Amino acid sequence: MASQGDNWNAFAAPPTPELERTSASRGQDTTSMSRCVIPGFLVWVLPMLFLLVLVLTPSGLSSEGPIPGCHLYPFNVTIRSDRKGTCHGTHVVYACVGYCESSAFPSRYSVLVASNFTHNITSVSRCCTISKDAKVKVRLTCPRRHHHEEIEILTARACRCDMCRKSRY
C-alpha cells in the first residue's frame, strides 16, 4: 500500500497533520478525509457553468459591432446634378466591407536569386471586393424645372475575398 503522502492527486491539497488529527479523533479514515475533493469537482463544474452562461446570454461574449469577414453593407447615397443641388436624389446602395486573411512567408530561393536577394518576404494578400454588381436607377428631382431625371449607378450584389488589385482601390 502506498504511503499517505503519495496518495493525493494534482488537484488536491497534500494532507495536513491538523486534518489527520481531527479526523482520527472522530474515528474516521484519515486517508479519505485528508484529501481535498472540492478542487477536483470545480475543475469539471466551472467550465460547464461558463459554457452555460455563454450559451444563455443573447450575444455571448461578443460586443455589438460589425460582423467579421467580407459582407455587403447598405448605405444611403445622395446624388446632386451640380454643386448647387439643382437636381438631387437618394438611393440605398451596397458596398463590400470587412476583412480577409492575408499571409507572409520567407521567399523561395528562386525568388531571392531573381530579386538579387532583396525580396526576402513573400506576401499573399486578399481584399474584400465586389464579386457581383448591378446597375440601379436613381431618380433625380429637379424642383426648379418641375421635372425628373434618371441616372444609373453601380451597387454591389455579392462580395468575396479576392486578390488585392491597385486598380480597384
C-alpha positions as CSV (number, residue, x, y, z in Angstrom):
1,M,0.0,0.0,0.0
2,A,1.3,3.5,-0.9
3,S,2.1,5.9,1.8
4,Q,-0.4,8.6,2.6
5,G,1.8,11.3,1.1
6,D,1.9,9.6,-2.2
7,N,-1.9,9.1,-2.4
8,W,-3.1,12.6,-3.4
9,N,-3.8,13.9,-6.9
10,A,-2.6,17.1,-8.5
11,F,-5.8,19.0,-7.7
12,A,-6.0,18.0,-4.0
13,A,-4.1,19.6,-1.2
14,P,-1.5,17.4,0.5
15,P,-2.6,16.0,3.8
16,T,-2.1,18.2,6.8
17,P,-1.3,17.0,10.4
18,E,-4.2,19.1,11.8
19,L,-6.8,17.5,9.5
20,E,-5.4,14.0,10.2
21,R,-5.6,14.5,13.9
22,T,-9.2,15.9,13.8
23,S,-10.3,13.1,11.6
24,A,-8.7,10.4,13.7
25,S,-10.3,11.8,16.9
26,R,-13.7,11.3,15.3
27,G,-12.9,7.7,14.4
28,Q,-12.9,8.4,10.6
29,D,-10.4,7.1,8.0
30,T,-7.7,9.7,7.7
31,T,-6.7,8.8,4.1
32,S,-10.2,9.7,2.7
33,M,-10.6,12.9,4.8
34,S,-7.2,14.3,4.3
35,R,-7.8,14.7,0.6
36,C,-9.4,17.9,-0.7
37,V,-12.2,16.8,-3.1
38,I,-13.6,20.3,-3.9
39,P,-10.9,21.5,-6.4
40,G,-11.3,18.3,-8.5
41,F,-15.0,18.9,-8.5
42,L,-14.5,22.6,-9.5
43,V,-12.3,21.5,-12.5
44,W,-15.4,20.0,-14.1
45,V,-18.2,22.3,-12.8
46,L,-16.6,25.8,-13.5
47,P,-16.1,25.2,-17.3
48,M,-19.6,23.8,-17.5
49,L,-21.0,26.9,-15.8
50,F,-19.0,29.1,-18.1
51,L,-20.4,27.4,-21.2
52,L,-23.9,27.5,-19.8
53,V,-23.6,31.3,-19.2
54,L,-22.1,31.7,-22.7
55,V,-24.9,29.9,-24.3
56,L,-27.7,31.6,-22.4
57,T,-26.5,35.2,-23.0
58,P,-28.1,36.7,-26.1
59,S,-24.9,37.8,-27.7
60,G,-22.3,35.5,-25.9
61,L,-19.2,37.4,-25.2
62,S,-19.2,39.4,-28.5
63,S,-19.7,43.1,-28.4
64,E,-22.2,45.0,-30.6
65,G,-20.2,45.8,-33.7
66,P,-19.6,44.9,-37.3
67,I,-19.7,41.3,-38.4
68,P,-16.3,39.8,-39.1
69,G,-15.4,38.8,-42.6
70,C,-16.3,40.2,-46.0
71,H,-20.0,41.2,-46.5
72,L,-22.5,43.6,-48.0
73,Y,-23.1,46.8,-46.2
74,P,-26.0,49.2,-47.1
75,F,-25.7,53.0,-47.1
76,N,-27.7,55.9,-48.4
77,V,-26.2,57.9,-51.3
78,T,-27.3,61.4,-52.2
79,I,-26.6,62.5,-55.7
80,R,-26.7,66.1,-56.9
81,S,-26.5,67.2,-60.5
82,D,-24.3,70.2,-59.7
83,R,-22.8,72.0,-56.7
84,K,-26.0,73.9,-56.1
85,G,-28.0,70.7,-55.9
86,T,-30.4,71.8,-58.6
87,C,-31.4,68.2,-59.1
88,H,-30.9,65.6,-56.4
89,G,-32.0,62.2,-55.3
90,T,-31.2,59.5,-52.8
91,H,-30.9,55.7,-53.0
92,V,-29.7,52.8,-50.9
93,V,-26.6,51.1,-52.4
94,Y,-24.4,48.4,-51.1
95,A,-20.7,48.2,-50.7
96,C,-18.4,45.4,-49.7
97,V,-16.8,45.9,-46.3
98,G,-14.8,43.8,-43.9
99,Y,-11.5,42.0,-44.0
100,C,-9.9,38.9,-45.5
101,E,-7.0,36.7,-44.4
102,S,-3.5,37.5,-45.7
103,S,-0.2,35.8,-45.0
104,A,3.5,36.3,-45.4
105,F,6.3,33.8,-45.5
106,P,10.0,33.6,-46.5
107,S,10.6,33.8,-50.2
108,R,11.8,30.8,-52.2
109,Y,15.4,30.6,-53.2
110,S,14.5,31.2,-56.9
111,V,12.7,34.5,-55.9
112,L,15.7,35.5,-53.8
113,V,18.1,35.0,-56.7
114,A,15.7,36.8,-59.2
115,S,15.4,39.8,-56.9
116,N,19.2,39.9,-56.1
117,F,18.3,38.9,-52.5
118,T,16.2,42.0,-51.9
119,H,12.8,40.3,-51.8
120,N,13.1,38.0,-48.8
121,I,9.5,38.0,-47.7
122,T,6.6,37.0,-50.0
123,S,3.1,38.0,-49.1
124,V,-0.3,36.8,-50.3
125,S,-2.9,39.4,-49.7
126,R,-6.6,39.1,-50.2
127,C,-9.1,42.0,-50.1
128,C,-12.8,42.3,-49.6
129,T,-14.1,43.1,-53.0
130,I,-17.3,43.1,-55.2
131,S,-17.9,39.8,-57.0
132,K,-21.3,40.8,-58.5
133,D,-22.7,44.2,-59.2
134,A,-25.8,45.7,-60.7
135,K,-26.9,49.0,-62.1
136,V,-29.7,50.8,-60.2
137,K,-31.6,53.8,-61.4
138,V,-31.7,56.9,-59.2
139,R,-34.4,59.4,-59.8
140,L,-33.3,63.0,-59.5
141,T,-35.9,65.5,-58.7
142,C,-35.4,69.0,-60.2
143,P,-37.8,71.3,-58.3
144,R,-37.0,74.5,-60.2
145,R,-37.5,72.8,-63.6
146,H,-40.5,70.7,-62.4
147,H,-39.2,67.5,-64.0
148,H,-37.3,64.4,-63.1
149,E,-34.0,62.9,-64.4
150,E,-32.8,59.4,-64.0
151,I,-29.2,58.2,-63.8
152,E,-27.7,54.8,-63.3
153,I,-25.1,53.9,-60.6
154,L,-23.5,50.7,-59.6
155,T,-24.2,48.8,-56.4
156,A,-22.7,45.6,-55.0
157,R,-24.8,42.4,-55.1
158,A,-22.2,39.9,-53.7
159,C,-18.8,40.1,-52.1
160,R,-15.8,37.8,-51.7
161,C,-12.2,37.7,-50.7
162,D,-10.1,38.1,-53.8
163,M,-6.6,39.1,-54.8
164,C,-5.9,42.7,-54.0
165,R,-5.5,44.9,-57.1
166,K,-4.5,48.5,-57.1
167,S,-6.9,49.4,-59.9
168,R,-9.9,48.7,-57.6
169,Y,-8.9,51.0,-54.7
